Amino acid sequence: MSGIFYKIKRIWPYLVYALAAVLFFLVLFFPDRIVSSFVTQKFSETFPGSGLSAEKIKISFPPGIELLNPVFSIKGMDEINAELVRIRPSILSIIGISKKIHSEVTAFGGNLSIDAGFKDLKSLEAAKASIKKLDLSKMPKSVFKGYDVKGIVDSDILLQSGEKGFDGEFSINVGGGGISVPFLSGLDLSPATLVTDGVIAGGVADIKKCVFTAGDFSGDAIGKINISNNIGKSGLNLTLNINRKESNPDSTPNMMIDAVFKSGSKKKIVVTGTIDNPKYSFN
């Protein structure tokens, strides 16, 4: 074993020199426009039907790529604008031993950090993502089907490729939230909070804990979501237990809400269908 370490110690300075030489060559001889063309083309090839543009795309140090004010065009959605994206391969990836990258994204008032490993550019092997202080009100409304949603999100997600889809775990926390429902005018669902965590097995998200508040309502939820490559087609099988607190006698009654969910009552709601087309049944 000591012989291996001795060899590594001897060649390490040469590896560092070679890496520095490659970086110097890339920075000196490859203009930003060539880097930009390469990155945008690879993005479109990797995600068919999508596009990428940026104010500037450049090679950064430590070795990686930096995108300033990138705009992501995804089919069926509004354009997604970010402030900064940094993508950095690991040292082992640079010398061809592994395919791992570290990404940092500044967007929607928050920060996203991702460590991911790939079998190839189109096959994710494992990923760890952490979201801090993401402001939902700054995201495109098309993400929420046109609803006016607000809230500050912190989340951690861990995924790895399994025999059937992905396995892993997740946690999501939302504070200072709220939502405006167009067809229920006068319904105040703010302030809202959400605390949830669960596991993912075989591409199915199993919600182990979910407690929430939204204006006069509070409750909990359990169930499963069958995750689809098209998120909108993901199947739902959720049970929500919701409480509505007693209304203030001086408050203006909401005839539509009161007809379905009386003040001071409890309801169990089963949600099936898909994210794009949910179906509800009341018990």
Rosetta blueprint (number, residue, H / E / L):
1 M L
2 S H
3 G H
4 I H
5 F H
6 Y H
7 K H
8 I H
9 K H
10 R H
11 I H
12 W H
13 P H
14 Y H
15 L H
16 V H
17 Y H
18 A H
19 L H
20 A H
21 A H
22 V H
23 L H
24 F H
25 F H
26 L H
27 V H
28 L H
29 F H
30 F L
31 P L
32 D H
33 R H
34 I H
35 V H
36 S H
37 S H
38 F H
39 V H
40 T H
41 Q H
42 K H
43 F H
44 S H
45 E H
46 T H
47 F L
48 P L
49 G L
50 S L
51 G E
52 L E
53 S E
54 A E
55 E E
56 K E
57 I E
58 K E
59 I E
60 S E
61 F L
62 P L
63 P L
64 G E
65 I E
66 E E
67 L E
68 L E
69 N E
70 P E
71 V E
72 F E
73 S E
74 I L
75 K L
76 G L
77 M L
78 D L
79 E L
80 I E
81 N E
82 A L
83 E L
84 L E
85 V E
86 R E
87 I E
88 R E
89 P E
90 S L
91 I H
92 L H
93 S H
94 I H
95 I L
96 G L
97 I L
98 S L
99 K L
100 K E
101 I E
102 H E
103 S E
104 E E
105 V E
106 T E
107 A E
108 F L
109 G L
110 G E
111 N E
112 L E
113 S E
114 I E
115 D E
116 A E
117 G E
118 F E
119 K E
120 D E
121 L L
122 K L
123 S E
124 L E
125 E E
126 A E
127 A E
128 K E
129 A E
130 S E
131 I E
132 K E
133 K E
134 L E
135 D E
136 L H
137 S H
138 K H
139 M L
140 P L
141 K H
142 S H
143 V H
144 F H
145 K L
146 G L
147 Y L
148 D E
149 V E
150 K E
151 G E
152 I E
153 V E
154 D E
155 S E
156 D E
157 I E
158 L E
159 L E
160 Q E
161 S E
162 G L
163 E L
164 K L
165 G L
166 F E
167 D E
168 G E
169 E E
170 F E
171 S E
172 I E
173 N E
174 V E
175 G E
176 G E
177 G E
178 G E
179 I E
180 S E
181 V L
182 P L
183 F L
184 L L
185 S L
186 G L
187 L L
188 D L
189 L L
190 S L
191 P L
192 A E
193 T E
194 L E
195 V E
196 T E
197 D E
198 G E
199 V E
200 I E
201 A E
202 G L
203 G L
204 V E
205 A E
206 D E
207 I E
208 K E
209 K E
210 C E
211 V E
212 F E
213 T E
214 A E
215 G L
216 D L
217 F E
218 S E
219 G E
220 D E
221 A E
222 I E
223 G E
224 K E
225 I E
226 N E
227 I L
228 S L
229 N L
230 N L
231 I H
232 G H
233 K H
234 S L
235 G E
236 L E
237 N E
238 L E
239 T E
240 L E
241 N E
242 I E
243 N E
244 R E
245 K L
246 E L
247 S L
248 N L
249 P L
250 D L
251 S L
252 T L
253 P L
254 N L
255 M H
256 M H
257 I H
258 D H
259 A H
260 V H
261 F L
262 K L
263 S L
264 G L
265 S L
266 K E
267 K E
268 K E
269 I E
270 V E
271 V E
272 T E
273 G E
274 T E
275 I L
276 D L
277 N L
278 P E
279 K E
280 Y E
281 S E
282 F E
283 N L
